[in-house]
């Protein structure tokens, strides 16, 4: 059986589930997982349906059937073939903890993605990347400045046919133009002290304030710096016995966890955008 995922959103009204399940039943498809949510604030209905189709089922015919529902129900929908693994370009600077975690999870079969390349503004993580047999591209900001550097990154996205860009502690601010070219296709990770403790040495300043929680936030990247729709957050309790170095170590751990979950859920098509928020069907 061929596995698919259908994701959709539309104005909430009776009959949506019946219409979708009818299309699938009429074509001999079997629903194996179904989740839905009606947002009372926006009046929007969200749905994720994972199903199997008989071998030889025409995916274009399925798409045509869902397209025929769209005008009446006001559907925004996508059909995903689960036999096609998302192709991921990872971007890093000097910190390698998130990169190493993602590469290990992919190699171990814990993340159903293909990391096609790693790009960085520093050369430091080339040995780690190449130990996994993955291409590494050092893209420092040269004479052409940020615009030229971002053009090289976009060229890599096109060359490797990347579906997703993951900023695994990439310490450069992306331009509004770059973000606009890849809407909903860039995931970032950062500590959750923001908007407090901005800038350098946030964990040392957090230690000075005696914080009791260390957290990390994984989110989609938009033109609003570090304020894109949140996918996942992770926290860990700390206390007065933790040194600044201890807080940094805890922070690395929660960043890895939050980012890995966000990438996994995106790859499994479990994340739907809801304005400035997300609906995550775990």
MOURBEL-V387235 format. One record per run of one state. SS is the DSSP state (alpha for helix, beta for strand, coil for the rest). FROM is the first residue (numbers start at 1). LEN is the number of residues. If there is no record, write none. Layout:
# MOURBEL-V387235
ss->[SS,SS]
from->[FROM,FROM]
len->[LEN,LEN]
This chain:
# MOURBEL-V387235
ss->[coil,beta,coil,alpha,coil,beta,coil,beta,coil,alpha,coil,beta,coil,beta,coil,alpha,coil,beta,coil,alpha,coil,beta,coil,alpha,coil,beta,coil,alpha,coil,beta,coil,alpha,coil,beta,coil,beta,coil,alpha,coil,beta,coil,beta,coil]
from->[1,2,12,16,27,30,40,44,54,59,74,76,82,86,93,97,108,113,121,126,132,135,139,145,160,164,168,176,182,186,192,202,210,213,221,230,238,244,268,271,275,277,281]
len->[1,10,4,11,3,10,4,10,5,15,2,6,4,7,4,11,5,8,5,6,3,4,6,15,4,4,8,6,4,6,10,8,3,8,9,8,6,24,3,4,2,4,2]
